[in-house]
Amino acid sequence: MLLMTGCSGKEANVPDLDNRMSKVFSYELNQVEPEHSEQVRDWLAKARQSGKEGQFFVHSFSNDTDEYVYNYVYKKGASDYEVSFIYNPDDPRSKGSVHVSGINHSANDSFVKIKLINDLSILVNLSDDPIGKKLQDQ
C-alpha cells in the first residue's frame, strides 16, 4: 500500500516516485486552473455563503476526451487538507482511491485542487477523519 499525504508537508522522496505519481495524481492548496477560474470563484462563493460548518463541497471538471479530471474540494472551516492516494500494487484491477480530509479548522478556510488521471475507477472519498485515524480504527 502506498500513501502520500498532506498539503503543507512533503513525504520522503523515493527516486522517480514523485515524478511517476504526479502523472496520476497531484494536489495544490488554493490553486485554480486558469480555464476554471470564473466557475470555481462562483462555486466557492456560493459554498462559503450557504454551507454549514464542516460541510464538504466538490466541483469537478472533466469530459471523456480530457487526459485529467479536476476536483475542487472545499470543507467549510478547513484551512488545510490531508490528501492521500491509496492503492495496492499487488492488485492490478485496483486503480486506487483518493482520501480527502479537511484539517486545521480556522476562520481563514481554504480549498484544495486535486488533479487525477481521467480514469473513472479512481474514487475520491471525503472524510471528517484523517487517514491515520481511519487506519487506527481498523
DSSP file (Angstrom, degrees, kcal/mol; ACC not computed):
  #  RESIDUE AA STRUCTURE BP1 BP2  ACC     N-H-->O    O-->H-N    N-H-->O    O-->H-N    TCO  KAPPA ALPHA  PHI   PSI    X-CA   Y-CA   Z-CA
    1    1 A M              0   0    0      0, 0.0     2,-0.4     0, 0.0    87,-0.2   0.000 360.0 360.0 360.0 134.0    0.0    0.0    0.0
    2    2 A L  E     -A   87   0A   0     85,-1.4    85,-0.7     2,-0.0     2,-0.4  -0.907 360.0-172.8-111.5 139.4    1.4    3.4   -0.9
    3    3 A L  E     +A   86   0A   0     -2,-0.4     2,-0.4    83,-0.1    83,-0.1  -0.987   9.7 178.9-137.8 124.0    0.3    6.5    0.9
    4    4 A M  E     +A   85   0A   0     81,-0.6    81,-0.7    -2,-0.4     2,-0.3  -0.994  21.7 176.4-122.3 129.0    1.1   10.2    0.1
    5    5 A T        +     0   0    0     -2,-0.4    79,-0.2    79,-0.2     6,-0.2  -0.905  19.8  34.6-137.1 160.6   -0.4   12.8    2.4
    6    6 A G        -     0   0    0     -2,-0.3    76,-0.2     2,-0.1     5,-0.1   0.537  44.4-132.8  86.3 141.9   -0.7   16.4    3.3
    7    7 A C  S    S+     0   0    0     74,-1.1    22,-0.2     3,-0.1    75,-0.1   0.779 104.9  44.2 -89.9 -33.9   -0.8   19.8    1.6
    8    8 A S  S    S+     0   0    0     73,-0.3     2,-0.2     2,-0.0    -2,-0.1   0.817 112.6  46.1 -84.8 -31.9    1.7   21.5    3.9
    9    9 A G        -     0   0    0     -4,-0.1     2,-0.4     0, 0.0     0, 0.0  -0.473  69.2-133.9-108.4 178.1    4.4   18.8    4.2
   10   10 A K        -     0   0    0     -2,-0.2     3,-0.1    -6,-0.0    -4,-0.1  -1.000  17.1-130.3-136.1 133.9    6.3   16.5    1.9
   11   11 A E        -     0   0    0     -2,-0.4     3,-0.1    -6,-0.2    -7,-0.0  -0.292  47.2 -74.3 -74.5 165.7    7.0   12.8    2.4
   12   12 A A        -     0   0    0      1,-0.1     2,-0.3    -2,-0.0    -1,-0.2  -0.341  57.8-108.0 -59.5 139.9   10.4   11.4    2.0
   13   13 A N        -     0   0    0     -3,-0.1    -1,-0.1     4,-0.0    -3,-0.0  -0.556  26.8-163.4 -77.7 131.5   11.5   11.2   -1.7
   14   14 A V    >>  -     0   0    0     -2,-0.3     3,-2.0    -3,-0.1     4,-0.8  -0.959  45.4 -89.9-106.5 130.7   11.7    7.8   -3.4
   15   15 A P  T 34 S-     0   0    0      0, 0.0    -1,-0.0     0, 0.0    -2,-0.0  -0.143 103.0 -14.6 -49.2 123.4   13.7    8.1   -6.6
   16   16 A D  T 3> S+     0   0    0      1,-0.1     4,-2.3     3,-0.0     5,-0.2   0.300 106.3 109.5  69.1  -7.6   11.4    8.9   -9.5
   17   17 A L  H <> S+     0   0    0     -3,-2.0     4,-3.1     2,-0.2     5,-0.3   0.927  76.2  51.4 -65.2 -44.1    8.2    8.1   -7.5
   18   18 A D  H  X S+     0   0    0     -4,-0.8     4,-2.1     1,-0.2    -1,-0.2   0.921 111.7  48.1 -57.2 -44.3    7.1   11.7   -7.2
   19   19 A N  H  > S+     0   0    0      2,-0.2     4,-0.6     1,-0.2    -1,-0.2   0.925 114.6  44.6 -63.9 -45.6    7.5   12.2  -11.0
   20   20 A R  H >< S+     0   0    0     -4,-2.3     3,-0.9     1,-0.2     4,-0.4   0.911 114.5  48.6 -65.7 -42.5    5.6    9.0  -11.8
   21   21 A M  H >X S+     0   0    0     -4,-3.1     4,-3.2     1,-0.2     3,-1.6   0.834 100.2  65.2 -69.6 -31.5    2.8    9.7   -9.3
   22   22 A S  H 3< S+     0   0    0     -4,-2.1    -1,-0.2     1,-0.3    -2,-0.2   0.734  96.4  58.5 -64.9 -20.0    2.4   13.3  -10.5
   23   23 A K  T << S+     0   0    0     -3,-0.9    -1,-0.3    -4,-0.6    -2,-0.2   0.671 118.1  31.3 -78.8 -17.5    1.1   11.8  -13.8
   24   24 A V  T <4 S+     0   0    0     -3,-1.6    93,-2.2    -4,-0.4     2,-0.3   0.756 132.3   5.9-103.1 -37.4   -1.6   10.0  -11.9
   25   25 A F  E  <  +D  116   0B   0     -4,-3.2    -1,-0.3    91,-0.2     2,-0.3  -0.990  58.6 155.6-157.2 131.8   -2.4   12.3   -9.0
   26   26 A S  E     -D  115   0B   0     89,-2.0    89,-3.0    -2,-0.3     2,-0.3  -0.974  13.6-166.5-153.0 164.1   -1.4   15.8   -7.7
   27   27 A Y  E     -D  114   0B   0     -2,-0.3     2,-0.3    87,-0.2    87,-0.2  -0.993   3.5-169.3-152.6 153.0   -3.0   18.4   -5.5
   28   28 A E  E >   -D  113   0B   0     85,-2.0    85,-2.9    -2,-0.3     3,-0.6  -0.996  25.8-119.5-146.2 141.6   -2.5   22.1   -4.5
   29   29 A L  E 3  S-D  112   0B   0     -2,-0.3    83,-0.2     1,-0.2     3,-0.1  -0.687  91.7  -9.6 -82.8 129.3   -4.0   24.3   -1.8
   30   30 A N  T 3  S+     0   0    0     81,-2.6     2,-0.4    -2,-0.4    -1,-0.2   0.781  99.2 132.5  56.2  34.7   -5.9   27.3   -3.1
   31   31 A Q    <   -     0   0    0     -3,-0.6     2,-0.4    80,-0.1    -1,-0.2  -0.913  35.3-167.4-116.9 145.8   -4.9   26.9   -6.7
   32   32 A V        -     0   0    0     -2,-0.4     5,-0.1    -3,-0.1    -3,-0.0  -0.992  26.9-116.4-132.8 137.0   -7.2   27.1   -9.8
   33   33 A E    >>  -     0   0    0     -2,-0.4     3,-2.1     1,-0.1     4,-0.7  -0.514  33.9-120.3 -65.0 138.0   -6.5   26.1  -13.4
   34   34 A P  G >4 S+     0   0    0      0, 0.0     3,-1.0     0, 0.0     4,-0.3   0.855 112.4  53.5 -52.4 -39.9   -6.9   29.3  -15.5
   35   35 A E  G 34 S+     0   0    0      1,-0.2     4,-0.2     2,-0.1     3,-0.1   0.619 111.3  46.9 -73.1 -10.4   -9.7   27.9  -17.6
   36   36 A H  G <> S+     0   0    0     -3,-2.1     4,-2.8     1,-0.1     5,-0.3   0.450  82.5 105.7-102.9  -4.4  -11.7   27.0  -14.4
   37   37 A S  H <X S+     0   0    0     -3,-1.0     4,-2.3    -4,-0.7     5,-0.2   0.853  79.9  40.3 -50.1 -55.4  -11.2   30.4  -12.7
   38   38 A E  H  > S+     0   0    0     -4,-0.3     4,-2.2     1,-0.2    -1,-0.2   0.918 117.8  46.9 -66.5 -44.6  -14.6   32.0  -13.1
   39   39 A Q  H  > S+     0   0    0      2,-0.2     4,-2.6     1,-0.2    -1,-0.2   0.900 113.9  47.9 -65.8 -40.6  -16.6   28.9  -12.4
   40   40 A V  H  X S+     0   0    0     -4,-2.8     4,-3.0     2,-0.2     5,-0.3   0.909 110.0  52.9 -67.1 -41.0  -14.5   28.0   -9.3
   41   41 A R  H  X S+     0   0    0     -4,-2.3     4,-2.1    -5,-0.3    -2,-0.2   0.935 113.6  42.8 -58.6 -46.8  -14.8   31.5   -8.0
   42   42 A D  H  X S+     0   0    0     -4,-2.2     4,-2.0     2,-0.2    -2,-0.2   0.918 115.5  48.9 -66.2 -44.1  -18.6   31.5   -8.3
   43   43 A W  H  X S+     0   0    0     -4,-2.6     4,-2.5     1,-0.2    -2,-0.2   0.920 112.6  48.1 -60.3 -45.8  -18.9   27.9   -6.9
   44   44 A L  H  X S+     0   0    0     -4,-3.0     4,-2.7     1,-0.2     5,-0.2   0.892 109.1  52.8 -65.6 -40.4  -16.7   28.8   -3.9
   45   45 A A  H  X S+     0   0    0     -4,-2.1     4,-1.9    -5,-0.3    -1,-0.2   0.918 112.2  45.7 -61.1 -43.3  -18.6   32.0   -3.1
   46   46 A K  H  X S+     0   0    0     -4,-2.0     4,-2.8     2,-0.2     5,-0.3   0.909 113.0  50.1 -66.0 -42.0  -21.9   30.0   -3.0
   47   47 A A  H  X S+     0   0    0     -4,-2.5     4,-2.3     1,-0.2    -2,-0.2   0.921 111.7  47.6 -63.3 -44.1  -20.4   27.2   -0.9
   48   48 A R  H  < S+     0   0    0     -4,-2.7    -1,-0.2     1,-0.2    -2,-0.2   0.870 116.5  44.6 -64.9 -36.1  -18.9   29.7    1.6
   49   49 A Q  H  < S+     0   0    0     -4,-1.9    -2,-0.2    -5,-0.2    -1,-0.2   0.895 125.4  28.2 -75.9 -40.9  -22.2   31.6    1.9
   50   50 A S  H  < S+     0   0    0     -4,-2.8    -2,-0.2    -5,-0.2    -3,-0.2   0.659  96.1 103.4 -99.3 -16.8  -24.6   28.6    2.1
   51   51 A G     <  -     0   0    0     -4,-2.3     2,-0.3    -5,-0.3     3,-0.0  -0.264  62.2-131.1 -73.9 153.2  -22.6   25.9    3.7
   52   52 A K    >   -     0   0    0      1,-0.1     3,-2.5     4,-0.1    24,-0.3  -0.709  45.5 -78.4 -94.5 152.8  -22.7   24.7    7.3
   53   53 A E  T 3  S+     0   0    0     -2,-0.3    24,-0.2     1,-0.3    -1,-0.1  -0.254 119.9  14.4 -51.3 127.4  -19.6   24.3    9.4
   54   54 A G  T 3  S+     0   0    0     22,-2.3     2,-0.3     1,-0.3    -1,-0.3   0.380  92.1 137.5  87.3  -3.2  -17.9   21.1    8.4
   55   55 A Q    <   -     0   0    0     -3,-2.5    21,-2.3    21,-0.0    -1,-0.3  -0.593  46.4-136.6 -80.8 135.3  -19.9   20.5    5.2
   56   56 A F  E     -E   75   0B   0     -2,-0.3     2,-0.3    19,-0.2    19,-0.2  -0.648  17.8-171.8 -88.7 146.5  -18.0   19.4    2.1
   57   57 A F  E     -E   74   0B   0     17,-2.6    17,-2.7    -2,-0.3     2,-0.4  -0.993   2.3-167.6-134.2 141.3  -18.5   20.8   -1.4
   58   58 A V  E     -E   73   0B   0     -2,-0.3     2,-0.4    15,-0.2    15,-0.2  -0.995   7.9-173.6-132.4 135.7  -17.0   19.4   -4.6
   59   59 A H  E     -E   72   0B   0     13,-2.2    13,-3.1    -2,-0.4     2,-0.3  -0.996  16.0-165.3-127.6 125.4  -16.8   20.9   -8.1
   60   60 A S  E     -E   71   0B   0     -2,-0.4     2,-0.4    11,-0.2    11,-0.2  -0.833  14.0-163.9-117.4 149.1  -15.5   18.8  -10.9
   61   61 A F  E     +E   70   0B   0      9,-2.5     9,-2.4    -2,-0.3     2,-0.3  -0.988  36.5 116.9-128.6 120.7  -14.3   19.4  -14.4
   62   62 A S        -     0   0    0     -2,-0.4     2,-0.3     7,-0.2     7,-0.1  -0.966  28.5-175.0-168.9 160.0  -13.9   16.6  -16.9
   63   63 A N    >   -     0   0    0     -2,-0.3     3,-1.2     5,-0.3    -2,-0.0  -0.944  47.4 -93.9-152.0 171.4  -15.1   15.1  -20.1
   64   64 A D  T 3  S+     0   0    0     -2,-0.3    54,-0.0     1,-0.3     0, 0.0   0.739 121.1  47.8 -61.8 -24.6  -14.4   11.9  -22.0
   65   65 A T  T 3  S+     0   0    0      3,-0.0    -1,-0.3     2,-0.0     2,-0.1   0.596  87.1 102.8 -95.3 -11.1  -11.6   13.3  -24.1
   66   66 A D    <   -     0   0    0     -3,-1.2    52,-0.1     1,-0.1    -3,-0.0  -0.451  64.7-144.2 -73.6 144.3   -9.7   15.1  -21.3
   67   67 A E  S    S+     0   0    0     -2,-0.1    51,-2.7    50,-0.1     2,-0.3   0.822  83.6  36.3 -73.1 -31.7   -6.5   13.5  -20.0
   68   68 A Y  E     - F   0 117B   0     49,-0.3     2,-0.4    50,-0.1    -5,-0.3  -0.868  66.2-143.9-125.2 156.0   -7.2   14.7  -16.5
   69   69 A V  E     - F   0 116B   0     47,-3.0    47,-2.8    -2,-0.3     2,-0.5  -0.945  18.5-151.9-110.5 136.9  -10.1   15.2  -14.1
   70   70 A Y  E     -EF  61 115B   0     -9,-2.4    -9,-2.5    -2,-0.4     2,-0.5  -0.958  11.0-173.6-114.3 125.9  -10.0   18.2  -11.8
   71   71 A N  E     -EF  60 114B   0     43,-2.8    43,-3.1    -2,-0.5     2,-0.5  -0.980   8.2-160.5-117.6 124.8  -11.9   18.1   -8.5
   72   72 A Y  E     -EF  59 113B   0    -13,-3.1   -13,-2.2    -2,-0.5     2,-0.5  -0.925  14.1-166.1-102.5 126.2  -12.0   21.2   -6.3
   73   73 A V  E     +EF  58 112B   0     39,-2.8    39,-2.4    -2,-0.5     2,-0.4  -0.949   9.9 178.6-120.3 130.9  -12.9   20.3   -2.7
   74   74 A Y  E     -EF  57 111B   0    -17,-2.7   -17,-2.6    -2,-0.5     2,-0.5  -0.997   9.5-170.1-130.7 133.2  -13.9   22.8    0.0
   75   75 A K  E >   -E   56   0B   0     35,-0.6     3,-2.7    -2,-0.4    35,-0.3  -0.983  35.9-114.0-122.3 118.5  -14.9   22.0    3.6
   76   76 A K  T 3  S+     0   0    0    -21,-2.3   -22,-2.3    -2,-0.5     3,-0.1  -0.285 101.2  12.4 -55.1 120.4  -16.4   24.9    5.4
   77   77 A G  T 3  S+     0   0    0      1,-0.3    29,-1.9   -24,-0.2     2,-0.5   0.256  93.8 124.5  97.2 -10.6  -14.0   25.9    8.2
   78   78 A A  E <   - B   0 105A   0     -3,-2.7    32,-3.2    27,-0.2    -1,-0.3  -0.712  34.6-177.4 -87.6 128.8  -11.0   23.8    7.0
   79   79 A S  E    S+     0   0A   0     25,-1.4     2,-0.3    24,-1.1    25,-0.2   0.560  72.4  18.1 -98.5 -11.2   -7.8   25.8    6.4
   80   80 A D  E    S- B   0 103A   0     23,-1.8    23,-3.2    30,-0.1     2,-0.4  -0.948  70.4-140.2-150.9 167.8   -5.7   22.8    5.2
   81   81 A Y  E     - B   0 102A   0     -2,-0.3   -74,-1.1    21,-0.3     2,-0.6  -0.982   9.6-140.9-136.9 144.4   -6.3   19.4    3.8
   82   82 A E  E     - B   0 101A   0     19,-2.9    19,-2.3    -2,-0.4     2,-0.5  -0.939  26.5-174.9 -99.0 122.8   -4.9   15.9    4.1
   83   83 A V  E     - B   0 100A   0     -2,-0.6     2,-0.4    17,-0.2    17,-0.2  -0.985   3.5-179.9-123.1 122.4   -5.0   14.3    0.6
   84   84 A S  E     - B   0  99A   0     15,-2.5    15,-2.9    -2,-0.5     2,-0.6  -0.973  20.0-153.6-127.6 134.5   -3.9   10.7    0.3
   85   85 A F  E     -AB   4  98A   0    -81,-0.7   -81,-0.6    -2,-0.4     2,-0.5  -0.939  21.7-171.5-104.3 125.0   -3.7    8.4   -2.7
   86   86 A I  E     +AB   3  97A   0     11,-3.0    11,-2.2    -2,-0.6     2,-0.3  -0.959  15.0 148.4-123.3 129.1   -4.0    4.8   -1.7
   87   87 A Y  E     -A    2   0A   0    -85,-0.7   -85,-1.4    -2,-0.5     8,-0.1  -0.987  41.1-126.6-153.3 162.6   -3.5    1.8   -3.9
   88   88 A N    >   -     0   0    0     -2,-0.3     3,-1.9     3,-0.2     6,-0.2  -0.935  12.6-161.8-112.0 108.5   -2.4   -1.8   -3.7
   89   89 A P  T 3  S+     0   0    0      0, 0.0    -1,-0.1     0, 0.0     6,-0.0   0.675  90.2  62.5 -65.4 -15.2    0.4   -2.5   -6.2
   90   90 A D  T 3  S+     0   0    0      1,-0.2    -2,-0.0    -3,-0.0     0, 0.0   0.539  93.2  68.8 -84.9  -7.0   -0.3   -6.3   -5.9
   91   91 A D    X   -     0   0    0     -3,-1.9     3,-1.0     1,-0.1    -3,-0.2  -0.867  60.9-174.4-114.6  97.0   -3.9   -5.8   -7.2
   92   92 A P  T 3  S+     0   0    0      0, 0.0    -1,-0.1     0, 0.0    -2,-0.0   0.687  83.1  59.2 -67.2 -17.2   -3.7   -4.9  -11.0
   93   93 A R  T 3  S+     0   0    0      2,-0.0     2,-0.5     0, 0.0    -2,-0.0   0.771  90.0  82.2 -79.6 -26.2   -7.5   -4.4  -11.1
   94   94 A S    <   -     0   0    0     -3,-1.0    -3,-0.1    -6,-0.2    -6,-0.1  -0.687  52.1-175.9 -85.8 123.9   -7.5   -1.7   -8.4
   95   95 A K        -     0   0    0     -2,-0.5    -1,-0.1    26,-0.3     2,-0.1   0.565  46.3-120.8 -91.2 -11.1   -6.6    1.8   -9.6
   96   96 A G        -     0   0    0     25,-0.2    27,-1.1    -8,-0.1     2,-0.3  -0.437  19.8-104.4 104.3-178.7   -6.7    3.2   -6.1
   97   97 A S  E     -Bc  86 123A   0    -11,-2.2   -11,-3.0    25,-0.2     2,-0.5  -0.972  14.4-127.8-147.3 159.9   -8.6    5.9   -4.3
   98   98 A V  E     -Bc  85 124A   0     25,-3.3    27,-3.8    -2,-0.3     2,-0.5  -0.954  18.2-158.2-112.9 127.6   -8.1    9.4   -3.0
   99   99 A H  E     -Bc  84 125A   0    -15,-2.9   -15,-2.5    -2,-0.5     2,-0.4  -0.925  10.4-170.8-106.9 125.7   -8.9   10.2    0.6
  100  100 A V  E     +Bc  83 126A   0     25,-3.0    27,-2.6    -2,-0.5     2,-0.4  -0.973   8.1 173.2-122.3 128.9   -9.6   13.9    1.4
  101  101 A S  E     -Bc  82 127A   0    -19,-2.3   -19,-2.9    -2,-0.4     2,-0.4  -0.997  27.6-132.0-135.0 130.1  -10.0   15.2    4.9
  102  102 A G  E     +B   81   0A   0     25,-0.6   -21,-0.3    -2,-0.4     2,-0.2  -0.662  36.7 171.6 -79.0 133.0  -10.3   18.9    6.0
  103  103 A I  E     +B   80   0A   0    -23,-3.2   -23,-1.8    -2,-0.4   -24,-1.1  -0.749  42.2  45.3-132.6 178.4   -7.9   19.8    8.8
  104  104 A N  E    S-     0   0A   0     -2,-0.2   -25,-1.4   -25,-0.2     2,-0.2   0.954  73.9-148.0  49.5  67.7   -6.7   22.8   10.8
  105  105 A H  E     +B   78   0A   0    -27,-0.2     2,-0.3   -26,-0.1   -27,-0.2  -0.453  35.6 138.2 -71.0 131.6  -10.0   24.5   11.3
  106  106 A S        -     0   0    0    -29,-1.9     3,-0.1    -2,-0.2   -29,-0.0  -0.941  66.7 -93.3-158.1 176.6   -9.9   28.3   11.4
  107  107 A A  S    S+     0   0    0     -2,-0.3     2,-1.3     1,-0.2   -30,-0.1   0.756 112.7  71.3 -70.1 -24.4  -11.8   31.4   10.2
  108  108 A N  S    S-     0   0    0    -31,-0.1    -1,-0.2    -3,-0.0     2,-0.0  -0.643  78.3-173.8 -93.4  78.9   -9.5   31.5    7.2
  109  109 A D        -     0   0    0     -2,-1.3   -30,-0.3    -3,-0.1     2,-0.2  -0.284   4.0-167.9 -77.4 162.8  -10.8   28.5    5.3
  110  110 A S        -     0   0    0    -32,-3.2   -35,-0.6   -35,-0.3     2,-0.3  -0.746  11.6-137.9-136.2 177.4   -9.2   27.1    2.1
  111  111 A F  E     - F   0  74B   0     -2,-0.2   -81,-2.6   -37,-0.2     2,-0.4  -0.904  13.8-135.4-136.3 167.7   -9.9   24.6   -0.7
  112  112 A V  E     -DF  29  73B   0    -39,-2.4   -39,-2.8    -2,-0.3     2,-0.5  -0.986   5.2-144.9-129.8 138.2   -7.8   22.1   -2.5
  113  113 A K  E     -DF  28  72B   0    -85,-2.9   -85,-2.0    -2,-0.4     2,-0.5  -0.891  16.7-165.3 -98.8 127.3   -7.5   21.3   -6.2
  114  114 A I  E     -DF  27  71B   0    -43,-3.1   -43,-2.8    -2,-0.5     2,-0.6  -0.966   2.3-162.7-117.1 123.4   -7.0   17.6   -7.0
  115  115 A K  E     +DF  26  70B   0    -89,-3.0   -89,-2.0    -2,-0.5     2,-0.3  -0.925  15.9 176.4-108.1 121.6   -5.8   16.6  -10.4
  116  116 A L  E     -DF  25  69B   0    -47,-2.8   -47,-3.0    -2,-0.6   -91,-0.2  -0.925  38.6-100.8-125.0 147.6   -6.4   12.9  -11.4
  117  117 A I  E     - F   0  68B   0    -93,-2.2     2,-2.0    -2,-0.3   -49,-0.3  -0.421  53.5 -99.6 -58.3 142.9   -5.8   10.9  -14.5
  118  118 A N  S    S+     0   0    0    -51,-2.7     2,-0.4   -52,-0.1    -1,-0.1  -0.473  77.5 130.3 -75.1  84.1   -9.1   10.6  -16.2
  119  119 A D    >   -     0   0    0     -2,-2.0     3,-2.1     3,-0.1   -50,-0.1  -0.939  49.3-152.1-139.7 111.4  -10.0    7.1  -15.0
  120  120 A L  T 3  S+     0   0    0     -2,-0.4    -1,-0.1     1,-0.3    -2,-0.1   0.608  89.7  71.9 -64.3 -11.3  -13.4    6.5  -13.5
  121  121 A S  T 3  S+     0   0    0      2,-0.1     2,-0.7   -24,-0.0   -26,-0.3   0.577  76.1  90.7 -82.6  -6.8  -12.2    3.6  -11.4
  122  122 A I  S <  S-     0   0    0     -3,-2.1     2,-0.2    -5,-0.2   -25,-0.2  -0.807  70.7-154.2 -88.5 115.8  -10.3    6.0   -9.1
  123  123 A L  E     -c   97   0A   0    -27,-1.1   -25,-3.3    -2,-0.7     2,-0.5  -0.619   8.8-145.6 -91.6 147.9  -12.6    7.0   -6.3
  124  124 A V  E     -c   98   0A   0     -2,-0.2     2,-0.5   -27,-0.2   -25,-0.2  -0.970  17.0-165.5-112.3 119.5  -12.5   10.2   -4.3
  125  125 A N  E     -c   99   0A   0    -27,-3.8   -25,-3.0    -2,-0.5     2,-0.4  -0.913   5.7-155.2-108.9 127.3  -13.5    9.7   -0.6
  126  126 A L  E     +c  100   0A   0     -2,-0.5     2,-0.3   -27,-0.2   -25,-0.2  -0.853  22.0 174.9 -99.8 135.1  -14.4   12.7    1.6
  127  127 A S  E     -c  101   0A   0    -27,-2.6   -25,-0.6    -2,-0.4     4,-0.1  -0.993  42.0-145.3-144.7 146.7  -13.9   12.2    5.3
  128  128 A D  S    S+     0   0    0     -2,-0.3    -1,-0.1   -27,-0.2   -27,-0.1   0.692  90.0  70.1 -76.5 -20.0  -14.1   14.1    8.6
  129  129 A D  S    S-     0   0    0    -29,-0.1   -26,-0.1    -3,-0.1     5,-0.0  -0.823  87.0-118.2-104.7 136.6  -11.3   11.9    9.9
  130  130 A P    >>  -     0   0    0      0, 0.0     4,-1.7     0, 0.0     3,-0.6  -0.267  35.0-106.8 -60.8 158.2   -7.6   12.0    8.7
  131  131 A I  H 3> S+     0   0    0      1,-0.2     4,-2.5     2,-0.2     5,-0.2   0.827 118.1  62.0 -60.9 -33.8   -6.3    8.7    7.2
  132  132 A G  H 3> S+     0   0    0      1,-0.2     4,-1.8     2,-0.2    -1,-0.2   0.899 105.3  46.7 -59.3 -41.3   -4.3    8.0   10.3
  133  133 A K  H <> S+     0   0    0     -3,-0.6     4,-1.8     2,-0.2    -1,-0.2   0.904 110.4  52.8 -67.6 -41.3   -7.4    7.8   12.4
  134  134 A K  H  < S+     0   0    0     -4,-1.7     4,-0.5     1,-0.2    -2,-0.2   0.904 110.1  48.2 -59.9 -41.5   -9.1    5.6    9.8
  135  135 A L  H >< S+     0   0    0     -4,-2.5     3,-0.7     1,-0.2    -1,-0.2   0.854 109.2  52.9 -69.4 -34.6   -6.2    3.2    9.8
  136  136 A Q  H 3< S+     0   0    0     -4,-1.8    -1,-0.2     1,-0.2    -2,-0.2   0.848 103.9  57.6 -66.9 -33.9   -6.2    3.0   13.7
  137  137 A D  T 3<        0   0    0     -4,-1.8    -1,-0.2     1,-0.2    -2,-0.2   0.630 360.0 360.0 -73.0 -13.1   -9.9    2.2   13.7
  138  138 A Q    <         0   0    0     -3,-0.7    -1,-0.2    -4,-0.5    -2,-0.2   0.474 360.0 360.0 -88.7 360.0   -9.3   -0.9   11.5
